[in-house]
């Protein structure tokens, strides 16, 4: 969220309309439209969604969103990994 507006994200819906007008189901990514200043457009994420844990979801979603995770932990980080039970 930026100024209370979603700028990117991954979501799951039983049924949605993608940015091409096709009906989709399941996992999708919201696409930021800078000219319209919103991310209402949706792109299907094929092959996304076989998660054994929340940790797997965070790892895979971060990769899709281009977020680099430091899972090793060292003196510059407070944890030695993602803290999910």
C-alpha positions as MATLAB code, in Angstrom:
seq = 'XXXXXXXXXXXXXXXXXXXXXXXXXXXXXXXXXXXXXXXXXXXXXXXXXXXXXXXXXXXXXXXXXXXXXXXXXXXXXXXXXXXXX';
ca = [
       0.000    0.000    0.000;
       1.123    3.513   -0.773;
      -1.061    6.402    0.342;
      -3.759    3.798    1.067;
      -3.660    2.486   -2.528;
      -2.512   -1.046   -3.450;
       0.517   -0.768   -5.750;
       1.191   -4.475   -6.258;
       0.188   -7.774   -4.778;
      -0.848  -11.373   -5.187;
      -4.404  -12.455   -4.497;
      -6.676  -15.490   -4.841;
     -10.273  -15.348   -6.055;
     -12.673  -18.045   -7.160;
     -13.565  -16.001  -10.249;
     -12.251  -12.737  -11.677;
     -11.842  -10.883  -14.967;
      -8.218  -10.399  -16.032;
      -6.881   -7.294  -17.775;
      -7.564   -8.876  -21.182;
     -11.231   -9.474  -20.376;
     -10.859  -13.237  -19.838;
     -12.447  -15.047  -16.892;
      -9.834  -16.368  -14.500;
      -9.808  -18.418  -11.327;
      -7.286  -18.755   -8.535;
      -4.040  -16.900   -8.001;
      -3.355  -13.635   -9.808;
      -1.163  -10.563   -9.563;
      -2.451   -7.004   -9.439;
      -0.817   -4.814  -12.078;
       0.053   -1.201  -11.261;
      -1.131    1.314  -13.861;
       0.861    4.480  -13.183;
      -1.239    6.609  -15.535;
      -4.426    5.616  -13.660;
      -2.711    5.345  -10.248;
      -4.307    2.006   -9.334;
      -3.676   -1.733   -9.558;
      -7.138   -3.023  -10.375;
      -5.888   -4.921  -13.468;
      -5.231   -8.614  -12.797;
      -2.833  -11.089  -14.435;
      -3.295  -14.854  -13.969;
      -0.363  -16.576  -12.243;
      -0.271  -19.966  -13.926;
       1.612  -22.654  -12.021;
       1.513  -20.649   -8.803;
      -0.073  -22.116   -5.714;
       1.358  -25.438   -4.509;
       2.420  -24.395   -1.050;
       3.324  -26.722    1.784;
       3.520  -23.826    4.242;
       3.202  -20.077    4.670;
       6.979  -19.931    4.319;
       6.659  -21.458    0.816;
       3.997  -18.882   -0.109;
       6.156  -15.955    1.079;
       9.201  -17.322   -0.779;
       7.302  -17.892   -4.055;
       5.264  -14.665   -3.877;
       8.411  -12.661   -3.145;
      10.085  -14.135   -6.223;
       7.090  -13.174   -8.411;
       7.072   -9.641   -6.974;
      10.844   -9.223   -7.356;
      11.509   -9.069   -3.625;
      14.815  -10.524   -2.495;
      14.679  -12.357    0.824;
      17.705  -12.840    3.027;
      17.002  -16.201    4.599;
      20.527  -16.877    5.836;
      20.663  -14.360    8.678;
      23.890  -12.675    9.772;
      25.014   -9.806   11.960;
      23.024   -7.327    9.846;
      19.696   -9.095   10.324;
      17.725   -9.854   13.457;
      16.553  -13.316   12.428;
      17.957  -16.427   10.839;
      14.981  -16.896    8.573;
      11.324  -16.251    8.107;
       9.465  -16.574   11.386;
       6.269  -18.494   10.740;
       4.882  -21.338   12.756;
];
